[in-house]
Amino acid sequence: MDGNKDLLAGDGAGQIWIFLNTGTDSLPFLNAGQRLKVAGTVLHGTFHSKKDASHIEAKDHSRIHYADWDGDGLNDLLIGYDTNIAFLKNTGTPAEPLFITFDTIKLPTGSKLFMPGPIIYDWNNDGLQDLIVGNIMGIYWFKNIGSNTSPQLAPSEIVIPKPTANQVQYGQARFQILDWNRDGIHDILLGNVIYGRSMQPSGNLMLYLGK
C-alpha cells in the first residue's frame, strides 16, 4: 500500500486487470496492466465456452466492485458476470491483497440477473452492508438481513425500474450512489445503454434524486 489510487478494470473476456499508479493521485501514471490471479491461476471467463474458463463459475463481461463484503476489514472483490456475482475473499493484507477462493454470492431463490454490476452499500441506513445491483432490468436492492460478517440477502426490491414505453434497457447499468444535492438522501448517477425503436444504442447519463 503506497497511498496512491490504482485502477481495477474488468473486460469482455471476464478478466480483471490491475493498473498500479506509480505517479501520484493528482498526476497518476499507470504502469502496464497485470491480470488478476486466483490461487495462482489467471482469472478469465468462458469466452462463450465453459471449457475455456479458469474457474467453473467465471463468465464473460466482468463488472467489478472492490469493498469489504464479509466484515473482516479487508476489501474483497465482487465480480458481476453474465448471470451471477462472484465473491473473491481477500485473504492477504490491505497492502498485498491475496485471492485464493472463487465463490458466488448466494442470492434469494428466484433472483434473475443479467449482466449485473454489484455495489456494496448500506441502502437503508441500518448499519448493515446491502447489495445493490444494476442489470438489464434496472437497479435492484438486496437487503442484508444477516450481519456484516455473515451477510444474508432478502428478495430484491426495485430501486430504479427499466425504461418503459418504446425504450428497452439493454444492460450495461453502471451507477454510483452519492448525495448529489447534499440533502442527506441517497441519489443515483446512472450510465447506461438504451435501445429505442431503431435499435441503435445511445449513451445515457441519468440522475435519480432520492425522496
PyRosetta script that sets phi, psi and omega in degrees:
from pyrosetta import init, pose_from_sequence

init()
pose = pose_from_sequence("MDGNKDLLAGDGAGQIWIFLNTGTDSLPFLNAGQRLKVAGTVLHGTFHSKKDASHIEAKDHSRIHYADWDGDGLNDLLIGYDTNIAFLKNTGTPAEPLFITFDTIKLPTGSKLFMPGPIIYDWNNDGLQDLIVGNIMGIYWFKNIGSNTSPQLAPSEIVIPKPTANQVQYGQARFQILDWNRDGIHDILLGNVIYGRSMQPSGNLMLYLGK")
pose.set_psi(1, 114.0)
pose.set_omega(1, -177.3)
pose.set_phi(2, -107.1)
pose.set_psi(2, 2.3)
pose.set_omega(2, 179.1)
pose.set_phi(3, 86.6)
pose.set_psi(3, -6.6)
pose.set_omega(3, 178.6)
pose.set_phi(4, -94.9)
pose.set_psi(4, 144.9)
pose.set_omega(4, 177.3)
pose.set_phi(5, -77.9)
pose.set_psi(5, 128.3)
pose.set_omega(5, 177.9)
pose.set_phi(6, -103.2)
pose.set_psi(6, -177.9)
pose.set_omega(6, -177.9)
pose.set_phi(7, -124.8)
pose.set_psi(7, 127.9)
pose.set_omega(7, 171.1)
pose.set_phi(8, -109.7)
pose.set_psi(8, 136.3)
pose.set_omega(8, -178.8)
pose.set_phi(9, -143.2)
pose.set_psi(9, 137.8)
pose.set_omega(9, 173.1)
pose.set_phi(10, -98.7)
pose.set_psi(10, 158.5)
pose.set_omega(10, 179.2)
pose.set_phi(11, -131.7)
pose.set_psi(11, 179.2)
pose.set_omega(11, -176.2)
pose.set_phi(12, -67.4)
pose.set_psi(12, -18.9)
pose.set_omega(12, 179.9)
pose.set_phi(13, -90.8)
pose.set_psi(13, 5.4)
pose.set_omega(13, 179.4)
pose.set_phi(14, 82.2)
pose.set_psi(14, 11.8)
pose.set_omega(14, 179.1)
pose.set_phi(15, -89.5)
pose.set_psi(15, 157.9)
pose.set_omega(15, 173.9)
pose.set_phi(16, -117.8)
pose.set_psi(16, 126.6)
pose.set_omega(16, -178.6)
pose.set_phi(17, -107.7)
pose.set_psi(17, 139.2)
pose.set_omega(17, 178.3)
pose.set_phi(18, -113.8)
pose.set_psi(18, 120.3)
pose.set_omega(18, 177.2)
pose.set_phi(19, -114.7)
pose.set_psi(19, 107.2)
pose.set_omega(19, -178.9)
pose.set_phi(20, -79.3)
pose.set_psi(20, 136.2)
pose.set_omega(20, 179.6)
pose.set_phi(21, -87.8)
pose.set_psi(21, 109.5)
pose.set_omega(21, 179.0)
pose.set_phi(22, -97.2)
pose.set_psi(22, 5.4)
pose.set_omega(22, 175.4)
pose.set_phi(23, -99.6)
pose.set_psi(23, -128.3)
pose.set_omega(23, 177.2)
pose.set_phi(24, -131.5)
pose.set_psi(24, 172.2)
pose.set_omega(24, 177.3)
pose.set_phi(25, -67.5)
pose.set_psi(25, -33.8)
pose.set_omega(25, -179.8)
pose.set_phi(26, -80.5)
pose.set_psi(26, -25.0)
pose.set_omega(26, 177.7)
pose.set_phi(27, -139.1)
pose.set_psi(27, 75.5)
pose.set_omega(27, -175.5)
pose.set_phi(28, -70.6)
pose.set_psi(28, 147.2)
pose.set_omega(28, 172.1)
pose.set_phi(29, -135.3)
pose.set_psi(29, 114.8)
pose.set_omega(29, -175.2)
pose.set_phi(30, -95.4)
pose.set_psi(30, 130.8)
pose.set_omega(30, 178.0)
pose.set_phi(31, -79.5)
pose.set_psi(31, 179.5)
pose.set_omega(31, 179.4)
pose.set_phi(32, -60.5)
pose.set_psi(32, 139.6)
pose.set_omega(32, -176.9)
pose.set_phi(33, -67.0)
pose.set_psi(33, 145.0)
pose.set_omega(33, 173.6)
pose.set_phi(34, -118.2)
pose.set_psi(34, 139.9)
pose.set_omega(34, 179.3)
pose.set_phi(35, -82.3)
pose.set_psi(35, 138.1)
pose.set_omega(35, -179.0)
pose.set_phi(36, -66.3)
pose.set_psi(36, 139.1)
pose.set_omega(36, 176.8)
pose.set_phi(37, -112.3)
pose.set_psi(37, 143.9)
pose.set_omega(37, 173.6)
pose.set_phi(38, -120.5)
pose.set_psi(38, 117.9)
pose.set_omega(38, -176.3)
pose.set_phi(39, 53.5)
pose.set_psi(39, 38.4)
pose.set_omega(39, 175.9)
pose.set_phi(40, 84.4)
pose.set_psi(40, -3.6)
pose.set_omega(40, -179.4)
pose.set_phi(41, -108.9)
pose.set_psi(41, 130.6)
pose.set_omega(41, 178.3)
pose.set_phi(42, -60.4)
pose.set_psi(42, 126.1)
pose.set_omega(42, -179.5)
pose.set_phi(43, -75.9)
pose.set_psi(43, 127.8)
pose.set_omega(43, 172.5)
pose.set_phi(44, -151.8)
pose.set_psi(44, 159.1)
pose.set_omega(44, -174.6)
pose.set_phi(45, -85.6)
pose.set_psi(45, -159.5)
pose.set_omega(45, -170.9)
pose.set_phi(46, -83.7)
pose.set_psi(46, -20.1)
pose.set_omega(46, -171.4)
pose.set_phi(47, 50.6)
pose.set_psi(47, 36.5)
pose.set_omega(47, 179.8)
pose.set_phi(48, 67.9)
pose.set_psi(48, 18.5)
pose.set_omega(48, 176.3)
pose.set_phi(49, -148.2)
pose.set_psi(49, 120.6)
pose.set_omega(49, -174.8)
pose.set_phi(50, -57.8)
pose.set_psi(50, -31.4)
pose.set_omega(50, -176.1)
pose.set_phi(51, -67.9)
pose.set_psi(51, -16.3)
pose.set_omega(51, -178.6)
pose.set_phi(52, -91.1)
pose.set_psi(52, -9.8)
pose.set_omega(52, -175.1)
pose.set_phi(53, -73.6)
pose.set_psi(53, 142.7)
pose.set_omega(53, 177.2)
pose.set_phi(54, -73.2)
pose.set_psi(54, -28.1)
pose.set_omega(54, 178.6)
pose.set_phi(55, -137.0)
pose.set_psi(55, 146.7)
pose.set_omega(55, -169.5)
pose.set_phi(56, -58.7)
pose.set_psi(56, -33.0)
pose.set_omega(56, -178.7)
pose.set_phi(57, -95.1)
pose.set_psi(57, -1.1)
pose.set_omega(57, 179.3)
pose.set_phi(58, -73.1)
pose.set_psi(58, 133.2)
pose.set_omega(58, -178.9)
pose.set_phi(59, -126.4)
pose.set_psi(59, -163.2)
pose.set_omega(59, 179.2)
pose.set_phi(60, -92.6)
pose.set_psi(60, 173.6)
pose.set_omega(60, 170.6)
pose.set_phi(61, 54.5)
pose.set_psi(61, 68.9)
pose.set_omega(61, -176.7)
pose.set_phi(62, -80.9)
pose.set_psi(62, 130.7)
pose.set_omega(62, 175.7)
pose.set_phi(63, -121.1)
pose.set_psi(63, 123.4)
pose.set_omega(63, -163.8)
pose.set_phi(64, -116.3)
pose.set_psi(64, 154.3)
pose.set_omega(64, 172.3)
pose.set_phi(65, -145.3)
pose.set_psi(65, 127.7)
pose.set_omega(65, -175.3)
pose.set_phi(66, -109.4)
pose.set_psi(66, 104.0)
pose.set_omega(66, -177.7)
pose.set_phi(67, -162.4)
pose.set_psi(67, 169.6)
pose.set_omega(67, -176.5)
pose.set_phi(68, -84.1)
pose.set_psi(68, 107.4)
pose.set_omega(68, -178.2)
pose.set_phi(69, -89.2)
pose.set_psi(69, -29.5)
pose.set_omega(69, -173.0)
pose.set_phi(70, -111.9)
pose.set_psi(70, 14.7)
pose.set_omega(70, 170.1)
pose.set_phi(71, 67.6)
pose.set_psi(71, 25.1)
pose.set_omega(71, 179.9)
pose.set_phi(72, -99.2)
pose.set_psi(72, 6.4)
pose.set_omega(72, 178.2)
pose.set_phi(73, 87.9)
pose.set_psi(73, -2.1)
pose.set_omega(73, 178.3)
pose.set_phi(74, -111.0)
pose.set_psi(74, 137.3)
pose.set_omega(74, 176.9)
pose.set_phi(75, -71.1)
pose.set_psi(75, 128.2)
pose.set_omega(75, 175.8)
pose.set_phi(76, -100.8)
pose.set_psi(76, 179.0)
pose.set_omega(76, -179.9)
pose.set_phi(77, -121.6)
pose.set_psi(77, 120.3)
pose.set_omega(77, 172.6)
pose.set_phi(78, -103.6)
pose.set_psi(78, 134.3)
pose.set_omega(78, -177.5)
pose.set_phi(79, -127.4)
pose.set_psi(79, 119.4)
pose.set_omega(79, 173.8)
pose.set_phi(80, -86.9)
pose.set_psi(80, 120.6)
pose.set_omega(80, 176.8)
pose.set_phi(81, -104.1)
pose.set_psi(81, -155.9)
pose.set_omega(81, -176.8)
pose.set_phi(82, -61.7)
pose.set_psi(82, -45.9)
pose.set_omega(82, -174.9)
pose.set_phi(83, -136.6)
pose.set_psi(83, 6.1)
pose.set_omega(83, -179.1)
pose.set_phi(84, -142.6)
pose.set_psi(84, 172.3)
pose.set_omega(84, 177.6)
pose.set_phi(85, -124.1)
pose.set_psi(85, 118.3)
pose.set_omega(85, -179.6)
pose.set_phi(86, -86.1)
pose.set_psi(86, 150.3)
pose.set_omega(86, 177.2)
pose.set_phi(87, -123.8)
pose.set_psi(87, 114.6)
pose.set_omega(87, 176.2)
pose.set_phi(88, -108.3)
pose.set_psi(88, 107.4)
pose.set_omega(88, -177.8)
pose.set_phi(89, -75.5)
pose.set_psi(89, 133.7)
pose.set_omega(89, 177.1)
pose.set_phi(90, -82.9)
pose.set_psi(90, 112.7)
pose.set_omega(90, 178.9)
pose.set_phi(91, -105.9)
pose.set_psi(91, 11.0)
pose.set_omega(91, 179.3)
pose.set_phi(92, -97.9)
pose.set_psi(92, -127.2)
pose.set_omega(92, -179.9)
pose.set_phi(93, -133.9)
pose.set_psi(93, 169.7)
pose.set_omega(93, 175.2)
pose.set_phi(94, -59.1)
pose.set_psi(94, -34.8)
pose.set_omega(94, -178.2)
pose.set_phi(95, -78.6)
pose.set_psi(95, -32.8)
pose.set_omega(95, -178.1)
pose.set_phi(96, -134.6)
pose.set_psi(96, 83.0)
pose.set_omega(96, 178.6)
pose.set_phi(97, -61.5)
pose.set_psi(97, 144.0)
pose.set_omega(97, 179.5)
pose.set_phi(98, -137.6)
pose.set_psi(98, 130.2)
pose.set_omega(98, -178.9)
pose.set_phi(99, -119.6)
pose.set_psi(99, 118.2)
pose.set_omega(99, -177.4)
pose.set_phi(100, -109.0)
pose.set_psi(100, -39.7)
pose.set_omega(100, -175.0)
pose.set_phi(101, -107.3)
pose.set_psi(101, 150.0)
pose.set_omega(101, 177.4)
pose.set_phi(102, -123.4)
pose.set_psi(102, 107.4)
pose.set_omega(102, 179.1)
pose.set_phi(103, -121.1)
pose.set_psi(103, 175.8)
pose.set_omega(103, 174.8)
pose.set_phi(104, -121.6)
pose.set_psi(104, 148.4)
pose.set_omega(104, 177.4)
pose.set_phi(105, -68.3)
pose.set_psi(105, 129.8)
pose.set_omega(105, 178.6)
pose.set_phi(106, -81.6)
pose.set_psi(106, 110.7)
pose.set_omega(106, 179.8)
pose.set_phi(107, -96.9)
pose.set_psi(107, 155.4)
pose.set_omega(107, 178.6)
pose.set_phi(108, -58.2)
pose.set_psi(108, 149.7)
pose.set_omega(108, 179.1)
pose.set_phi(109, -55.2)
pose.set_psi(109, 134.6)
pose.set_omega(109, 178.2)
pose.set_phi(110, 92.8)
pose.set_psi(110, -4.7)
pose.set_omega(110, 178.9)
pose.set_phi(111, -68.0)
pose.set_psi(111, 132.7)
pose.set_omega(111, 179.9)
pose.set_phi(112, -126.3)
pose.set_psi(112, 115.4)
pose.set_omega(112, 179.5)
pose.set_phi(113, -123.4)
pose.set_psi(113, 146.2)
pose.set_omega(113, 173.7)
pose.set_phi(114, -139.9)
pose.set_psi(114, 121.7)
pose.set_omega(114, -176.8)
pose.set_phi(115, 58.7)
pose.set_psi(115, 51.7)
pose.set_omega(115, -176.1)
pose.set_phi(116, -74.7)
pose.set_psi(116, 143.8)
pose.set_omega(116, 172.3)
pose.set_phi(117, -120.5)
pose.set_psi(117, 107.4)
pose.set_omega(117, -173.2)
pose.set_phi(118, -88.6)
pose.set_psi(118, 148.4)
pose.set_omega(118, 170.2)
pose.set_phi(119, -138.0)
pose.set_psi(119, 136.9)
pose.set_omega(119, 175.1)
pose.set_phi(120, -92.4)
pose.set_psi(120, 123.6)
pose.set_omega(120, -174.3)
pose.set_phi(121, -162.4)
pose.set_psi(121, 140.2)
pose.set_omega(121, 176.5)
pose.set_phi(122, -82.0)
pose.set_psi(122, 89.1)
pose.set_omega(122, -171.9)
pose.set_phi(123, -70.3)
pose.set_psi(123, -37.4)
pose.set_omega(123, -175.2)
pose.set_phi(124, -104.2)
pose.set_psi(124, 13.4)
pose.set_omega(124, 173.5)
pose.set_phi(125, 55.7)
pose.set_psi(125, 41.0)
pose.set_omega(125, 178.2)
pose.set_phi(126, -104.2)
pose.set_psi(126, 7.9)
pose.set_omega(126, 179.3)
pose.set_phi(127, 87.5)
pose.set_psi(127, -1.7)
pose.set_omega(127, 179.6)
pose.set_phi(128, -108.6)
pose.set_psi(128, 138.9)
pose.set_omega(128, 178.7)
pose.set_phi(129, -77.4)
pose.set_psi(129, 122.8)
pose.set_omega(129, 179.0)
pose.set_phi(130, -99.7)
pose.set_psi(130, 176.0)
pose.set_omega(130, 176.7)
pose.set_phi(131, -115.8)
pose.set_psi(131, 118.5)
pose.set_omega(131, 176.4)
pose.set_phi(132, -108.3)
pose.set_psi(132, 130.6)
pose.set_omega(132, -172.8)
pose.set_phi(133, -130.1)
pose.set_psi(133, 125.2)
pose.set_omega(133, 170.8)
pose.set_phi(134, -95.3)
pose.set_psi(134, 133.5)
pose.set_omega(134, 177.7)
pose.set_phi(135, -153.6)
pose.set_psi(135, -169.0)
pose.set_omega(135, -171.9)
pose.set_phi(136, -62.2)
pose.set_psi(136, -24.0)
pose.set_omega(136, -177.5)
pose.set_phi(137, -98.0)
pose.set_psi(137, 6.5)
pose.set_omega(137, 179.9)
pose.set_phi(138, 123.4)
pose.set_psi(138, -153.5)
pose.set_omega(138, 179.0)
pose.set_phi(139, -117.3)
pose.set_psi(139, 130.0)
pose.set_omega(139, -175.0)
pose.set_phi(140, -118.7)
pose.set_psi(140, 148.7)
pose.set_omega(140, 176.6)
pose.set_phi(141, -113.0)
pose.set_psi(141, 119.6)
pose.set_omega(141, 172.5)
pose.set_phi(142, -103.0)
pose.set_psi(142, 105.5)
pose.set_omega(142, -178.6)
pose.set_phi(143, -70.0)
pose.set_psi(143, 135.7)
pose.set_omega(143, 176.4)
pose.set_phi(144, -83.3)
pose.set_psi(144, 112.7)
pose.set_omega(144, 179.3)
pose.set_phi(145, -105.6)
pose.set_psi(145, 10.2)
pose.set_omega(145, 176.4)
pose.set_phi(146, -101.8)
pose.set_psi(146, -119.3)
pose.set_omega(146, 177.9)
pose.set_phi(147, -140.1)
pose.set_psi(147, 173.9)
pose.set_omega(147, 178.7)
pose.set_phi(148, -71.9)
pose.set_psi(148, -25.5)
pose.set_omega(148, 178.5)
pose.set_phi(149, -89.6)
pose.set_psi(149, -17.6)
pose.set_omega(149, 177.7)
pose.set_phi(150, -143.2)
pose.set_psi(150, 76.2)
pose.set_omega(150, -175.4)
pose.set_phi(151, -64.7)
pose.set_psi(151, 140.1)
pose.set_omega(151, 170.3)
pose.set_phi(152, -131.5)
pose.set_psi(152, 133.8)
pose.set_omega(152, -170.7)
pose.set_phi(153, -105.8)
pose.set_psi(153, 134.2)
pose.set_omega(153, 174.1)
pose.set_phi(154, -82.7)
pose.set_psi(154, 162.5)
pose.set_omega(154, 175.1)
pose.set_phi(155, -53.5)
pose.set_psi(155, 147.1)
pose.set_omega(155, -171.5)
pose.set_phi(156, -71.1)
pose.set_psi(156, 153.6)
pose.set_omega(156, 170.6)
pose.set_phi(157, -121.2)
pose.set_psi(157, 145.4)
pose.set_omega(157, -177.3)
pose.set_phi(158, -79.5)
pose.set_psi(158, 126.4)
pose.set_omega(158, 174.1)
pose.set_phi(159, -93.7)
pose.set_psi(159, -48.8)
pose.set_omega(159, 175.9)
pose.set_phi(160, -133.0)
pose.set_psi(160, 116.7)
pose.set_omega(160, 179.2)
pose.set_phi(161, -76.1)
pose.set_psi(161, 164.8)
pose.set_omega(161, 176.0)
pose.set_phi(162, -68.5)
pose.set_psi(162, 155.7)
pose.set_omega(162, 178.7)
pose.set_phi(163, -57.8)
pose.set_psi(163, 151.7)
pose.set_omega(163, -178.7)
pose.set_phi(164, -106.7)
pose.set_psi(164, -168.6)
pose.set_omega(164, 177.6)
pose.set_phi(165, 58.3)
pose.set_psi(165, -122.6)
pose.set_omega(165, -171.6)
pose.set_phi(166, -91.7)
pose.set_psi(166, 3.3)
pose.set_omega(166, -178.3)
pose.set_phi(167, -106.1)
pose.set_psi(167, 143.4)
pose.set_omega(167, 177.2)
pose.set_phi(168, -123.3)
pose.set_psi(168, 125.3)
pose.set_omega(168, 179.3)
pose.set_phi(169, -76.9)
pose.set_psi(169, 126.6)
pose.set_omega(169, -173.7)
pose.set_phi(170, -107.0)
pose.set_psi(170, 30.4)
pose.set_omega(170, 178.8)
pose.set_phi(171, 80.1)
pose.set_psi(171, -153.7)
pose.set_omega(171, -176.5)
pose.set_phi(172, 59.6)
pose.set_psi(172, 25.9)
pose.set_omega(172, -179.8)
pose.set_phi(173, -71.1)
pose.set_psi(173, 108.2)
pose.set_omega(173, 175.7)
pose.set_phi(174, -116.6)
pose.set_psi(174, 128.5)
pose.set_omega(174, -171.9)
pose.set_phi(175, -142.9)
pose.set_psi(175, 163.1)
pose.set_omega(175, 176.4)
pose.set_phi(176, -132.5)
pose.set_psi(176, 132.6)
pose.set_omega(176, 176.4)
pose.set_phi(177, -94.6)
pose.set_psi(177, 128.2)
pose.set_omega(177, -175.4)
pose.set_phi(178, -157.2)
pose.set_psi(178, 175.5)
pose.set_omega(178, 173.7)
pose.set_phi(179, -109.0)
pose.set_psi(179, 86.7)
pose.set_omega(179, -171.8)
pose.set_phi(180, -62.1)
pose.set_psi(180, -45.1)
pose.set_omega(180, -174.9)
pose.set_phi(181, -105.6)
pose.set_psi(181, 13.8)
pose.set_omega(181, 173.4)
pose.set_phi(182, 54.6)
pose.set_psi(182, 45.9)
pose.set_omega(182, 177.0)
pose.set_phi(183, -108.2)
pose.set_psi(183, 7.7)
pose.set_omega(183, 178.5)
pose.set_phi(184, 81.7)
pose.set_psi(184, 8.7)
pose.set_omega(184, -178.0)
pose.set_phi(185, -117.5)
pose.set_psi(185, 142.8)
pose.set_omega(185, -179.8)
pose.set_phi(186, -63.0)
pose.set_psi(186, 131.7)
pose.set_omega(186, 170.2)
pose.set_phi(187, -118.7)
pose.set_psi(187, 164.4)
pose.set_omega(187, 179.9)
pose.set_phi(188, -131.6)
pose.set_psi(188, 128.7)
pose.set_omega(188, 172.5)
pose.set_phi(189, -104.3)
pose.set_psi(189, 118.6)
pose.set_omega(189, -170.0)
pose.set_phi(190, -120.6)
pose.set_psi(190, 124.5)
pose.set_omega(190, 171.1)
pose.set_phi(191, -105.2)
pose.set_psi(191, 136.3)
pose.set_omega(191, -174.1)
pose.set_phi(192, -155.0)
pose.set_psi(192, 169.8)
pose.set_omega(192, 172.6)
pose.set_phi(193, -115.1)
pose.set_psi(193, 123.6)
pose.set_omega(193, -179.0)
pose.set_phi(194, -123.3)
pose.set_psi(194, 133.1)
pose.set_omega(194, 176.9)
pose.set_phi(195, -104.4)
pose.set_psi(195, 131.3)
pose.set_omega(195, 175.2)
pose.set_phi(196, -100.7)
pose.set_psi(196, -155.0)
pose.set_omega(196, -177.9)
pose.set_phi(197, -59.7)
pose.set_psi(197, -35.5)
pose.set_omega(197, -177.7)
pose.set_phi(198, -75.2)
pose.set_psi(198, -10.8)
pose.set_omega(198, -177.4)
pose.set_phi(199, 61.0)
pose.set_psi(199, 21.8)
pose.set_omega(199, 174.5)
pose.set_phi(200, -95.5)
pose.set_psi(200, 130.2)
pose.set_omega(200, -177.3)
pose.set_phi(201, -70.0)
pose.set_psi(201, 146.8)
pose.set_omega(201, 174.6)
pose.set_phi(202, -135.5)
pose.set_psi(202, 133.0)
pose.set_omega(202, 178.7)
pose.set_phi(203, -72.2)
pose.set_psi(203, 136.8)
pose.set_omega(203, -178.4)
pose.set_phi(204, -133.5)
pose.set_psi(204, 143.0)
pose.set_omega(204, 171.3)
pose.set_phi(205, -130.8)
pose.set_psi(205, 113.7)
pose.set_omega(205, -172.7)
pose.set_phi(206, -122.5)
pose.set_psi(206, 144.2)
pose.set_omega(206, 178.9)
pose.set_phi(207, -111.4)
pose.set_psi(207, 124.5)
pose.set_omega(207, 176.7)
pose.set_phi(208, -113.5)
pose.set_psi(208, 113.6)
pose.set_omega(208, -179.6)
pose.set_phi(209, -87.0)
pose.set_psi(209, 132.7)
pose.set_omega(209, 178.2)
pose.set_phi(210, -72.4)
pose.set_psi(210, 157.6)
pose.set_omega(210, -179.8)
pose.set_phi(211, -119.2)
pose.dump_pdb("model.pdb")
